[in-house]
Amino acid sequence: MTVLYANTLDYRLTPSGRLLDLGQWNEDVAYSLAEKEGIALNADHWEVLSVMRLFYQEYNVAPTRKLLKTALCDRLGPEKSTDAYLDALFPADVQIQGTRIAGIPEPLLDAELEPAHYATGPLPDTAARHFIEEFEFDGRSYRVYPRGNLVDPGDWSERLGKFLAEKEGLELTPEHWEVVRFLRGFYFQYGITPMVKLLVKHMQDQEGDQRINEDYLYELFPDGPSRQGSRIAGLPEPQGCIDP
């Protein structure tokens, strides 16, 4: 295991060069990590690192490149959210190199996660309300993870979504469909299923509808707008999700 020396202290690093204990991160550590990467941190670097850390603190998941660019555009403007700008600051890829220096986990697309990610942890009390392992619909079999999420999001259709919702005791209204379609659009744009805070923010931003808040979404999906919504939308379980 590699050891990083910073501010008279030793910090253990993982084989991939990340802090073993992310809670030990501080600015001195960031400077040392950056120096190890051949980067001399300046104000522009720190702006990006700060946005990364704020995103992780707010959403409990590290931002993928596309999500980072969206967050940077919101906070710093479009000129500081381009690929060329980020590549000039972090030549080895802001998603990998930048998050290492920022002291947050490496962001992964849902498709990059190991299958075990979807099969670990205790099942919720509502487990019996959704399909487990496999089910039949319209003459074919569909595989699901233990928490009820489709193994292959490409298998989904709106007819199947209606069937999955009925299993959970939901009759889909136009309001439900708005969320389901948004979840799928987000997934295919950003590569991850949004947890509830991220879902609320992006729906508010893109739909311009301030009635869309956590209370509204939980009324539609009582078992969690991200967790239950992702099951009905045929998507992976959201990373960092805190739904029941």
Helices and strands as residue ranges (DSSP letters): E 2-6, E 9-13, G 22-24, H 27-36, H 43-59, H 65-76, G 78-80, H 83-89, I 94-98, H 99-102, G 110-112, G 115-118, G 125-129, E 134-137, E 140-143, G 153-155, H 158-167, H 174-190, H 196-207, H 214-220, H 227-232
